[in-house]
Amino acid sequence: MMPDLGRYAVEVTLAYAVSLALLATLVGWVWLRGRRVRRALADIEARAGRKG
C-alpha cells in the first residue's frame, strides 16, 4: 500500500528508514537512561532511609 514515488522511491524509502531508526534509537536511549536514573534514585532513597 505504498504510493507511487516514481524515480525518488529509493530516496524517500531510505529517508523513512533512517528517521525510524533514529527515533527507535532515541526511545531506547531514553528508556535505558530512565531505568538507570530510577535505580540510582532508589539507592539514594535507601541510603537516606537507613541514616534518618
Backbone as CSV, one residue per row, in Angstrom:
resi,resn,N_x,N_y,N_z,CA_x,CA_y,CA_z,C_x,C_y,C_z
1,MET,0.835,-1.189,0.000,0.000,0.000,0.000,0.880,1.253,0.000
2,MET,2.006,1.193,-0.683,2.907,2.339,-0.777,2.559,3.158,-2.025
3,PRO,2.509,4.482,-1.897,2.181,5.301,-3.067,3.305,5.237,-4.105
4,ASP,2.955,5.536,-5.331,3.950,5.548,-6.399,4.829,6.784,-6.230
5,LEU,6.101,6.575,-5.959,7.025,7.683,-5.726,7.906,7.969,-6.935
6,GLY,7.719,7.198,-7.980,8.468,7.441,-9.201,9.961,7.219,-9.015
7,ARG,10.731,8.117,-9.561,12.179,7.940,-9.509,12.783,8.257,-8.139
8,TYR,12.006,8.776,-7.217,12.505,9.114,-5.880,12.156,8.061,-4.834
9,ALA,11.689,6.924,-5.262,11.240,5.889,-4.328,12.355,5.455,-3.389
10,VAL,13.554,5.259,-3.904,14.675,4.804,-3.065,15.025,5.867,-2.026
11,GLU,15.105,7.111,-2.454,15.474,8.192,-1.535,14.436,8.389,-0.436
12,VAL,13.168,8.365,-0.815,12.097,8.569,0.166,12.040,7.403,1.149
13,THR,12.148,6.177,0.626,12.137,4.997,1.489,13.329,5.014,2.439
14,LEU,14.487,5.391,1.944,15.682,5.479,2.784,15.519,6.552,3.863
15,ALA,14.928,7.677,3.501,14.693,8.738,4.483,13.751,8.266,5.591
16,TYR,12.695,7.537,5.215,11.787,6.984,6.223,12.524,5.984,7.114
17,ALA,13.335,5.130,6.524,14.059,4.114,7.291,15.031,4.760,8.273
18,VAL,15.763,5.760,7.810,16.719,6.447,8.684,15.976,7.162,9.812
19,SER,14.871,7.813,9.492,14.096,8.515,10.520,13.566,7.550,11.576
20,LEU,13.028,6.423,11.140,12.511,5.437,12.093,13.627,4.843,12.939
21,ALA,14.794,4.607,12.326,15.931,4.072,13.087,16.395,5.073,14.143
22,LEU,16.472,6.345,13.777,16.863,7.370,14.751,15.837,7.488,15.869
23,LEU,14.577,7.440,15.528,13.525,7.514,16.538,13.597,6.324,17.490
24,ALA,13.794,5.132,16.950,13.917,3.938,17.792,15.139,4.028,18.696
25,THR,16.236,4.548,18.162,17.454,4.711,18.965,17.222,5.684,20.112
26,LEU,16.586,6.796,19.821,16.308,7.784,20.873,15.371,7.227,21.940
27,VAL,14.341,6.516,21.535,13.409,5.924,22.501,14.148,4.919,23.379
28,GLY,14.977,4.087,22.782,15.751,3.110,23.552,16.706,3.777,24.519
29,TRP,17.367,4.839,24.072,18.321,5.549,24.928,17.610,6.183,26.116
30,VAL,16.466,6.816,25.868,15.710,7.445,26.954,15.204,6.382,27.926
31,TRP,14.734,5.254,27.409,14.243,4.177,28.267,15.361,3.621,29.151
32,LEU,16.533,3.368,28.566,17.648,2.847,29.361,18.132,3.865,30.391
33,ARG,18.182,5.126,30.002,18.606,6.165,30.942,17.601,6.294,32.090
34,GLY,16.326,6.179,31.791,15.302,6.233,32.831,15.451,5.104,33.829
35,ARG,15.747,3.897,33.330,15.968,2.765,34.238,17.176,3.021,35.139
36,ARG,18.250,3.569,34.546,19.468,3.838,35.317,19.214,4.905,36.384
37,VAL,18.503,5.957,36.013,18.212,7.037,36.960,17.286,6.536,38.059
38,ARG,16.271,5.725,37.702,15.365,5.169,38.708,16.122,4.307,39.708
39,ARG,17.061,3.501,39.210,17.862,2.643,40.084,18.738,3.486,41.018
40,ALA,19.348,4.543,40.471,20.184,5.424,41.291,19.352,6.129,42.357
41,LEU,18.158,6.573,41.990,17.284,7.233,42.955,16.857,6.276,44.058
42,ALA,16.562,5.035,43.700,16.186,4.050,44.713,17.351,3.800,45.677
43,ASP,18.579,3.765,45.152,19.751,3.596,46.020,19.908,4.780,46.966
44,ILE,19.733,5.978,46.449,19.865,7.178,47.284,18.784,7.191,48.360
45,GLU,17.554,6.856,47.981,16.471,6.833,48.963,16.690,5.749,50.009
46,ALA,17.241,4.613,49.608,17.509,3.541,50.573,18.583,3.976,51.563
47,ARG,19.619,4.634,51.059,20.672,5.117,51.972,20.142,6.192,52.909
48,ALA,19.290,7.079,52.431,18.724,8.133,53.259,17.801,7.536,54.320
49,GLY,17.104,6.474,53.979,16.219,5.819,54.940,16.982,5.159,56.059
50,ARG,18.147,4.631,55.761,18.974,3.990,56.798,19.573,5.025,57.741
51,LYS,19.907,6.192,57.214,20.558,7.243,58.037,19.545,7.963,58.924
52,GLY,18.353,8.197,58.383,17.424,9.061,59.085,16.399,8.307,59.794
